[in-house]
Amino acid sequence: MIISIDFDGTVVEHRYPKIGEEIPHATEVLKKLQADGHKLVLWTVREGRQLEEAIEWCRERGVEFSAINETLRSSGEHSHNTRKIDADIYIDDCNIGGRFDWESVYHMIHDNLTYYDIIRETKQKAIAEEQQKPKKKKRWFW
């Protein structure tokens, strides 16, 4: 699968033009996705020196991209460089509902789950945890 990943606000906290702190588990999950055989495309507004800094930041953490701000596929009518990156999945903090934590992102991709599946799973876990809590005794005098 080709996975397009935003940088600021997705891999690192928003501090543009500086590079913010890594969002927990971001590079760990990106390396797992690469190990699973997925192609990663960095899709960012960064250019010039700021782009090179972001690429180097990822490289230092073991994340290499198959493409940067360009489409990997080039066949038929889409053989020209388009403004929209062609990918199977887009990971971006500006998605509707925001971005899940990186562990959930990996779970969705690896286990072929939908947004709805993750929400339902989270709700079921919360219900199960609530049922595990000890019941409070009722006191008749207060």
ABEGO torsion letter per residue (X at the ends): XBBBBBABGAABBBAOABBBBBBBGAAAAAAAAAAAGBBBBBBBABBEAAAAAAAAAAAAAGBBBABBGBBABBBEAAABBBABBBBABBBBAABBGEBBBAAAAAAAAAAGBBAAAAAAAAAAAAAAAAAABBBBBBBAAX
